[in-house]
Amino acid sequence: MNNISTSSLFKPLVKLLRRFHMTFFIVILAACLGYAVMAFTTMLNQSSTDTTYTSPISAGSIDQATLERIKSLHTSDEVVPAATNPAGRINPFSE
């Protein structure tokens, strides 16, 4: 019978790994990154199963000072007053 040693069995495999080790590394790395992206996307798309959660923040709990500040803001259809520079200063961005 032929006496086949274990080193002769692994020679083609070692030769293949020496030649294509960088290619194998890049393919495995790309596959792992693809799996991570798909797993993360799946995790983000899953709906929450906890339907008993209630937010501790009340929708109508705003203080009067904040409400007055919101009301004092101008709307987008109003004319905004021109900005003025402090005395003695010039605007470097104007012509």
CORZIBEL-V890810 format. One record per pair of residues at least 24 apart in sequence whose ideal C-beta (glycine too) atoms are under 7 Angstrom apart, sorted by the first residue. I is the first residue (numbers start at 1). J is the second residue. D is the distance in Angstrom with one decimal. If there is no record, write none. Layout:
((I:J:D) (I:J:D))
//
This chain:
none
//
